[in-house]
Amino acid sequence: MKIIAWMAVSLLLAASAATAADSVALPKDYEKWEKSKEKVVSDKSSLFYGIHYIYVDKKAMPAYKAGGKYPEGARFVVVNYTIKDEGGKPVKGKKSMVVLMKKDAKQAATGGWLFAGFTPEGKPSGVDPVKNCYECHLKDAKDTGLVISKYADFR
């Protein structure tokens, strides 16, 4: 009986995380936030294969610099582009996806963060916040507030 109750709660939490991610909008002003240097991910099996930039809002930046605890509402946006080859050098191609990570204590299934994916046009992409986002963040950034990137990599 406890197993069935646990499974029901898990499914409810995952469903609420997916519903919340589908109803969230991409911040309109994110391109005015502090922007990272270009990062090239050449591993074709990675969800983030391509060239991407990280945008960090003012609320998140102090904790990002310190590698510490993020306040409620702190936001990150990652914009990913395809890779074009120009003379043997990888260069930015077309925008391929946009991802939002927002500190939201109500998102229990995803460690207190809302994860949402968007198409290049800013429409919800249907990314699974648990499987495509949280599981990787938990594996790679358990000790840094689930934020994978580091400020040292930002500049």
Secondary structure, DSSP 8 states (H G I E B T S, - for coil): -HHHHHHHHHHHHHHHHHHHHHH----TTGGGSEE---EEE--TTSTT-EEEEEEE-TTTHHHHHHT----TT-EEEEEEEEEEEETTEEEEEEEEEEEEEEE-TT-GGGTTEEEEEE-TTS-B----IIIIIIHHHHHHHGGGTT--S-HHHH-
